[in-house]
Amino acid sequence: MTHKDELKVPVSLIRCTDYSPHRVRSAIKKHFSHLGGVEKFISKGDKVLLKPNFIIPRPTTIPAQTHPAIIVETARLLKDVGAKPLVGDSPSWSDTYRCARALELTESLKKLDVPLRHFSRSKRCEIPLAGVRVSISSIALEADRIINLPKFKTHQQLTATFAVKNMFGCVCGKEKAFWHFAKGHSLEEFSRLLIGIYQLLSPCLTIIDGVVAMQGQGPIRGEPRNLGCLIASPDPIACETICSQLVNFDPADLPIIATAKKIDFGTADPDRIELIGDDYKNSICTDFKPALPSPLSFSLPRICKSVARQLAIRIKSAFRVNSRNC
């Protein structure tokens, strides 16, 4: 192996044609094996936050959220090595518990004795890269390790989101909408905020759910597109670069990758990325539908509308629960 090869960043890509537990479990085990083994990332007794993409209560037929099989099988593997996984998030709409119920995830986590948490308690943290202080989930800050479990999706404001933006869910409640208002005037400024939050929380590994991705009007109104793969790496920008190439997007067109390259965060240079596992270059998806762009910045009326929508979802969900209990 040459010195140049030693400097390459590994990205593991494993074909996984559906969400059957045995296929997902096998793919996740292969990821860890390719990247140096579970013990490289997790120690026995570690409290490990699994951070999925929960965004709005939608079933698995709508690929807006990380599929429950990815979450459950990752948690199962961690428990097998003596770690203490928990699952948590702060969805943009509704809450973690309703999002998990929509995915039919709650009972599976109970059977594994894996806690499910909604991020509400927070701590103000400096994000030097963005020059601001942000309320970050105390659960995320107190975890020994974090494994990032995002969904492969197009995005109306950021072209596509593969790895980095999922950690924005560790910003509690509607403060996320505020930062769209405060930093959304510039794609680079907003990307610096997202990267700064990722740097602060420093997930040890990202595993991207690309079995069924979302194309078109992501992150919540797109349509399903079978890609049949899981992508993993400790380097989120290397992941983003490979994911972009997988669907024939130019990585330079993604604001997060462009900003990361500018500030020298992660690995955006394809020549410095070593793809391990299954090659994709003969099966690139050349007709993956992009999202029609919309403004990144949220106006104050839009923030008020978002808060009202969140309240309506909570009231509607509570009514459904009460109706079932009658």
N, C-alpha and C positions, 0 to 999 in steps of 0.2 A: 504493500500500500504506500502511495506517495504522500509527501507532506501535504500536497493540495487535497488529496482524498481525506486525510485526517481532519482537515478543517471544514469538511462538508457537514451540513446539518441534516439529520435524518428525518424523513417524513414517511410514515408507514401508510400504505393504501391497501386495503383488503376488500376484495369483492364480497358482497353480502346481498344476496338477491331478494331476501324478504326479512321480516322481523320475527321469524320463528326463534324461540329462545335458544335452541342448540346452535343455530347459525350465528346469532349475535354473540353468544358466549364464546364460540370458537374464534370469531373475528377479533374480539376484545383481547382474548388470550394471546393471539398472534401479534397484536399490536404491542403488548407488553414485552413479548419475547423478542420482537424485532428491535425494540428500543432499549433493551438492556435488562429486562426483567422487572417484575413488580417491585422487588426490593430496592431498585434504583430510585424509585419515586416514593414509596410508602414503607414505613416501619411498623412493626407490630405495636398496637396500642395507639397509633395515630388517630386523632379525630379528623376525619376527612370530609370536607364539604363537597358534595356533588352538586354542581351549579348547572342545571338544565336551562333550556330556554322555555320558560313559562311566560306567556304574553297575554293570552285571553282564553277563557274557557271554551275550547273547541275539541271535538273528538279526534281520534287518530286518522279519520278519513280526510280531515283537513290538515295538511302538513304545516301548521303554524308553530307547533311546539315539538320539543324533543320527544321522540317516541318512547313510551314507557319501557319497552324491552331493553333499550340502551341503558336506561337508568337502573333498572332492576338487575340486569346482568353485571353491570359494573359494580353495583353495591354488593352483589353476591360474591364476586371475585375478591373484593376488599375484605369482606368478612372471613373468607376462607384463609386469608393470610394474617388474621388477627387484628385488622384495623377496625375502626369504629366509624362507619359512614353515616352521614345524615344528608338529607336532600333539602335544599332551600332556595328561595328566590323572592323577588318582589315584582310581580307582573305589572305591566302598564295598565291593564284593565282587570278588575276583580282582584282576587288574592290567590295565594299559592294553593290553598286547600280546594277551592273551586276548580282551579285549573287541573289539579291532580285528579279530582273526581271525574272531570270531563274526559280524561285520558284513561279512566278505570285503573288508576295506579295505586290508589290509597290502600286497598286491601292487600296488594302484593307487598307493599312496604311494611305493613303491619305484620304479615306472616314472617318477614325477614327480621323483624324487630329493628327496622331502620326508621329513625325519626324524620318527620316531615315538618319543616319550619317556614313560616312566613316572615320575611325580613321587615321588622318594624323598629326595633331598638337600634340606634345608630350612634356613631361617633363622628365628629367633624374632623376631617383629615386634610392635610395639605396635599395638593396635587401640583408640585412645582412645575411640571411641564406645561400646565395650563394656567398657572398663577392664580389658583383659586383654592378655596376650602370647600369640601363636599361631604355630605352626610353619607357615610359608608356603613353598611350593616355590621353590627357588632359580632354577629354569628360568623360572618366571613372573616373578620379581622382576628377572631379568636381561634379559628380552625388551625390545626397543625399543617394541613395540606389542603389544597383545593384542586379538584379535577373539573375542568371546564367541559361541559357537554352541550355545545350549541347545535342549532339546526342549520342546515345548508339552505339559504334562502336569498332570493333577490330582495332588493330594498329600494323603495321609491326615492329616498333621499341620498343613500350612500351606494347605489348601484347593486351591491350585494353585501351580505354579512355572513362571514364564515367562522370567525374565531374571536376576534378582539371585542366586538360590540356586546357579546353576550355578558361580559362582566359588568356592563353598565347596569344590569339588573341588580347589582349589589348596592346601587343608590336607592335609598328607601323612598317609597311612595311616589307622590306627584312631583318630587324634586327633579325627577328625570325630565318632565315637561318644562320645568323652569330652565334647565340647562339647554334645552333646545331653543328657548327664547333668548337666553343670555349669550350662548356661544354659537347659535345657529346662523349667524350672519356670514360665517366663513367655514367652508368645508374643512380647511386645514385646522382652524382653531377648535372645531368640534372634534376632529380626529385626534388632536393633541390631548383633549380632555379624555377621550376614550382610551387612548394609549396610556395616559398617565394613571388612570384607574387600574388598568391591567397591570402596569408596573408595580403599583402599590400592593395589589393583592397577590401577584406573582403565582398564578396557577402552575403546578408542577407538570401538568399535562393537559392537552386539549384533544378530545375525541369528537369529531364532527359527524353528526347523523346526516349522511347523504344517501341513505337507502332509498327513501322517497323524499326528494327535495321539493322546495316551493319555487315555481317560476312565475313570471308575470308580476302582478301587483302585490309583491311582498312588502312588508313582512306578515300581513294577516289576510289579505284579500287575493292572494295568488292561487295558482292551481297546482295540483300534484304533478311531479315529473319523476319517474323512476330513473335513478342513477345507479343504484345497486352497489354502493360502496360506503365504507367508513374510512375516515382520514384522521391520522393522529400524529402528533409531534409535541415535544416540549416547547418548540418555537412557533408562536401563533402566526407570525408573518410568513414563515415558510409554508404553513398550512394554507394561509390565504392565497399565496402565490400558486400552489398546486391546484387548489380548488378553482381559481380563476381559469387556469389553463384547461382544467377538466371540462368546462362548459364554454370554452373558446372566447372567454372575456380577456381583454388586455389588462394585465395586472396594473399597468400604469394608469388606467382609467378609474381604479378604485381609490377613493380619497384616503382610506386608512393605509393602504399599501404605499401610496405616494408619499404620505406624511411620514410613515415609518422609515422609508428610504431616506428622506430628507434629514431626519434627526438621528439616523443610524441606529434604529431600534429593530431588532430581529433580522431575519435574512430574506431579503426580497430578490436577490440575485439567483436566478434559476441554476446558474453554473455552480453555485455553492450549496445546492440542495441535493441530497442523495435520496432518491426514491427507493424505498424498500417494500417488498411484497409484490403486489400485482401491478403491472404496467398498465397505463391508461392511454398511451399515445396513439394506439390504433383504434380506440373507441371513444374519441373525444365527441362530446355532444355539441354538434355545430348549430343546432336550432333551438337551444335553450332560450326561452323568451325573457328578455330583460323587462324591467319595470319601467313604466312611463314616469319620468322624473316629476317630483313635486318639491316645493320649497322645504329646506331643512329647518329654517327658523320657524318657531311657533309664535304667533301673535298672542297678545293677552286674551282676546276673545276666544282663540282656539284653545288656550289653556283652560279657560273657564268652561268651554264646551266639553273638554276632556274630563275635567273634574265632575261635571254634571253626568256625563256618560258613565263614568266609574260608579257614581252613586246609584244611577239607574240599574246598572248591572248587579250591584250588591243587593238592592231592594228586590229585584226580580228573582235573584238566586235564593234570597231568604224566603220569599213567598213560596217558591217551589218546594223548599225544604219543609216549611210549615204545612203546605198542602199534603205532602207525602205522609206527614206525621199525624194528620187528622184521621 
